Each structure stands twice: as C-alpha cells, then as structure tokens.
Amino acid sequence: MPLTTAIIPVAGLGTRVLPASKAIPKEMMPVVDKPVIQHVIEEAVAAGITEIVLVTRSGKSSIEDHFGCHYELEAELARKGKNAILESVRNIVPNNVTITAVRQHKALGLGHAILCGAAVIGDSDFAVLLPDMLVNNHAQSATDLSTMVKAYQESGLGQIMVEPVPMEHVDRYGVVDCSGIDVQPGRSANIAQMVEKPPIDEAPSNLTINGRYILPARIMELLKDTKPGAGGEIQLTDAMADFLKEGTLQAFHMQGKTYDCGNKAGYLQANVIYGLQNPETADSLKAFIKGLEL
Ligand code: G1P
C-alpha cells in the first residue's frame, strides 16, 4: 500500500506565540535556518510522501511562496556565483514532490481542517502532520515517521504516533489507551479507546497523540458527521474514536523527541537543540551555552 499524500493544517491563528505571529504565520518562524514548516515537510518527504496538501487561510500565502520559485533571488545568487546558498533556496523539496493548498474558511477545529482536504485525498489512506510539533530523530537511523509508515505498510492499519507525558499534562492532548499494554518505543499496539483533552482524573493513560497520523480514507467520511467536541471544535480524535467502533487503529510509540513550536518555551528549546545539531552553528552555540552563568 503506497502512502503518497499528507495533509498539513496551517490555518491556525498562532495565538500562543503572539506577538511574533501577528504578521507572519507561526509556521514560518525559523528553527535555526529554516521555517518550522520546512522541517515538517522535509520529515514527510523523507518518509516517502510526494503529495503535500496544506490546509491554509488568507494571510498565510508566505508558506506557499517559501516552497515556490523566487526567480529574482535565484537569478541574483546565480549571477554572483553563490551556488551553495542558491541550492538551499532552489530545491527545498525534490522535483517529484507537489505542494498544493486548500482553504479552510472557518476555524471550526482540527477535524474540520482535515476534512477540507477530502477532495484531494479521494479514497486513499493519508498522513496528517501537525506543523507545531517538530519530531527530532537526530542520530537515529530512521525517523519515527518512516518507521510508522513501515508499520502501516506491514499491518495495513492506521497508525497514530504517541508519546508518554507526565500525567498532569494529559489534559492538553488526545490520549489513547491500548488496553493497558506497555507499548515499547518503536512498536505499535492496537488502540482500545481514545479521548480528546480528558480531565486528568479521567484520562485512560498518559500516552498522548503528538501530531503524526496515518489514517484510513474512511476517516474523511466519519469527519463529515463528527459533531463539535472538546473546546466546541470538530475534533479529529472524535472521528478516530468513531472509527474504532468498526475497525482497528494502532498507537505507534515514538523513539525520538518532540518540540512543540506552537508555544514560546517549546520553540526556544527547538532552536537550542536543532542549533546544537546543526554543523554550521553547533560549536559556537555549545561554547556560548557553556559560558552562561545560570
Ligand atoms: C491537537 C490534537 C490533539 C493532539 C495535539 C498534539 O490538539 O487535537 O489530539 O494531542 O494536537 O499537538 P491542539 O494542540 O491543536 O489543541
């Protein structure tokens, strides 16, 4: 089963990182030398995705521009012989990857945003990547998303990436329960139930959904009938919970680490970690951090 298409919802207002995201989309804020969205699209492409569908809104066209051709800039860099920089702006995604955009006209929730991509998806299974979350797999031989794609191809079952968080934070996330099974990192297990942002004392576990999904096409049908849930929004988690009544989804326990760039502290942490992992910035950043008197 080839998995070719990923939906990336980018229509959010970015309220948790204001004022930085007032005039630029939060997805365009840089982590070291690339906007957050570029890190996420590179992760999708590395996992074999060739069709990216951005679910966007007015005021966010710079995201599409970033992946398009900037003729003047490229001509100028070529004229000056700045070939390395030219390469970094020219081939952001390989030629066989297409990026298209559809609009979400009303902010009705994540489930609604995903449904906006239904016409492009048709009756194929699809991936969803939430662009706030950066999944870091530095020094691992495969990314978590690639491993999850493999698990999907081997089992034929939808996969939801999860990670354990401290119990006091579970009310910020979708939470899954695998019948109490202790799913090991790098492995998948059948999900018994899932719930969006449960009160801490009602959460079925501390395994939370961290923004990477491989979903059966049927989810689109279910989303059409999904009523507003947590926070008054149409929730993807509720459509997945409905799917569990008729089919199986698996939780894939990630091996890497996530950084939530949708909030200020997570965004700063991402810049530190990715800066320490980038050959261009690692040494000077390490020296700077060592010299800090904290
Ligand atoms: C969304 C999902 C939630 C998931 C989270 C991960 O929530 O609805 O299930 O755990 O992303 O970041 P949001 O952060 O949009 O409120």
Residues whose N, C-alpha, C, O or C-beta is under 5 A from the ligand:
A	BS01	G1P	L110 R172 Y173 G174 I209 N210 G211 T237
